[in-house]
Amino acid sequence: MSHQHHGHHHHHDVKNIKIAFFLNLSFTIIELVGGVFVNSVAILSDAVHDLGDSLSLGLSWYFQKISKKGRSKTFSYGYKRFSLLGAIINSIVLVVGSIFIITETIPRLMNPVQPDAQGMLYLAILGVIVNGATVFRLQKGESLNEKVVSLHLLEDVLGWVAVLIASIVMLFIEIPILDPILSLFIAAFILFNVFKNLKESFKIILQANPLDLNETRIKDSLSKIEGVCDAHDMHSWTMDGSYHVMTIHLVVRDNIPINLYSKIKTDARKILKAQKFNHITIEVESESEVCELIDC
């Protein structure tokens, strides 16, 4: 990929997320006002979810711009991990919002109030159109950031489909309790996904191995390189869930000349790149060398 094409794509994905952000934020404001106006806690639940999405999109837009920055004096691996900070802030906002909605909804279960079903119907149709258009725009993107955000917005479309169905039912049958029940389901669904995302974010912050890593298989592959007899001190972590880092010591036989070390490292790097590692540091040591880090 040429530098020019990469630059063009980078501009394109930033623009996609920027458009999605403004669409989502404008609609969230309409939704908050509309939810109060039609007296629906289900719509207010979805508004809180959309507010979280707007924050997520705003942070994604910002981080998509700065994550391309290289290393600096302060951040030697660059700025990739900043996106995790965004994910955690977004998750906290969604948790607080969902708890607020649940506390508002529980009294409604005791004393259900019939919302304005027709107003709910119009907002739901608008919700499906706006969120659907945003998902369609982002699905064309190639970056992980765009794909994650588009998946998040797809959940919104499904939430609006549920509100749409409930509002149609309430147009014909007066079931006021349907509104708070739907609200609790939306809040529970949001909390379930938030805790799943938080778990992943904390695993990355605590430097867990990337999910699909099979150390034994990697060691076996490296041991097949001519001259390599062992591999140890293997450490791997991920910067943001997609950019993986690996450091490893390769042990070579004593009779291997030093001028072959370079080829061994090149072969090892090929194997590790095939395992989706982007930043690889390899130390080569001879069989008779004593390594203090063998069991680290």
C-alpha positions, 0 to 999 in steps of 0.5 A, spaced: 500 500 500 502 506 497 503 512 503 498 516 498 493 511 498 494 510 506 493 517 507 487 517 503 484 512 507 486 515 514 482 521 511 476 517 509 475 513 516 476 519 520 471 523 515 466 517 516 466 517 524 466 524 524 459 524 520 456 518 524 458 522 530 454 529 528 448 524 525 448 521 532 449 527 536 443 531 533 438 525 533 440 524 541 438 531 542 431 530 538 430 523 542 431 526 549 426 532 548 422 527 544 422 522 550 420 527 555 414 529 550 411 523 549 412 520 556 416 514 554 421 511 559 423 506 553 425 512 549 429 515 554 433 509 555 435 509 548 437 516 548 441 514 554 444 509 550 445 514 544 448 519 548 453 514 550 454 512 543 455 519 541 461 520 546 464 513 543 463 516 536 466 523 538 472 519 542 473 514 536 473 520 531 479 524 536 483 517 537 482 515 530 486 522 528 491 521 534 492 514 534 496 514 527 501 519 531 508 515 532 512 514 538 514 520 543 518 522 549 512 520 553 509 514 549 514 510 546 509 505 543 505 511 540 498 513 542 494 507 540 492 505 547 489 512 548 483 508 544 482 504 551 481 510 555 476 512 550 472 505 551 473 506 559 470 513 559 464 511 554 463 504 558 462 508 565 457 513 562 453 508 559 453 504 566 451 511 570 446 512 565 443 505 565 442 505 572 439 512 572 434 509 567 433 503 571 431 507 578 426 512 573 423 506 570 422 501 577 416 506 579 413 506 572 412 498 573 408 500 580 404 505 576 404 504 569 403 511 565 400 510 557 405 514 553 404 517 547 404 511 542 403 515 536 409 520 538 413 513 540 412 510 533 414 517 529 421 517 533 422 510 532 421 510 525 426 516 525 431 512 529 431 506 525 432 511 519 438 515 522 442 509 525 441 505 519 444 510 515 450 511 520 451 503 520 451 503 512 456 509 512 461 505 517 460 498 514 464 500 508 470 502 512 476 498 513 479 500 520 477 496 526 475 503 529 469 503 524 467 496 524 467 496 532 463 503 532 458 500 526 457 494 530 455 498 536 450 502 532 447 496 529 445 495 536 441 501 536 437 499 530 435 493 534 433 497 540 429 502 535 426 496 532 423 494 539 421 501 540 417 501 533 414 494 535 412 496 542 409 503 539 405 499 534 402 494 539 400 500 544 396 504 538 391 498 538 392 495 545 393 499 551 398 496 555 402 501 559 406 497 562 410 495 556 414 501 556 417 500 562 418 493 561 422 495 554 426 500 558 428 495 563 430 490 557 434 496 553 438 498 560 440 490 561 442 489 554 446 495 555 449 493 561 451 486 559 455 489 553 458 494 557 461 489 562 463 485 556 467 491 553 470 493 560 472 486 561 476 486 554 479 493 556 482 491 563 485 485 560 488 489 555 491 494 560 493 488 565 497 486 559 494 479 558 496 475 552 492 476 546 486 472 545 488 467 540 495 466 542 498 459 542 505 459 545 506 452 544 505 452 537 509 458 536 515 455 540 514 449 535 514 453 529 520 457 531 524 450 533 523 448 526 528 454 524 535 451 522 539 452 528 534 454 533 534 449 539 529 452 543 525 459 545 524 462 552 522 468 555 516 469 550 512 475 552 506 478 548 501 483 549 496 488 545 496 495 545 489 496 543 486 489 541 489 489 534 496 491 534 500 486 538 507 486 541 512 480 542 519 479 545 522 473 545 529 469 546 531 464 541 537 459 543 541 457 537 546 451 537 553 453 539 556 450 532 552 456 528 556 461 526 554 468 528 553 471 521 547 466 520 543 469 526 541 475 521 537 469 517 534 466 523 531 472 526 528 474 519 525 467 519 523 468 526 520 474 524 516 471 518 513 466 523 511 471 528 508 476 523 504 470 520 501 470 527 499 477 527 504 480 531 506 487 529 512 489 533 517 484 534 523 484 538 528 478 538 534 476 542 538 471 539 543 467 544 547 461 544 546 454 547 552 455 552 550 462 554 546 462 561 540 466 561 537 469 567 530 470 564 529 463 562 523 462 567 521 469 567 
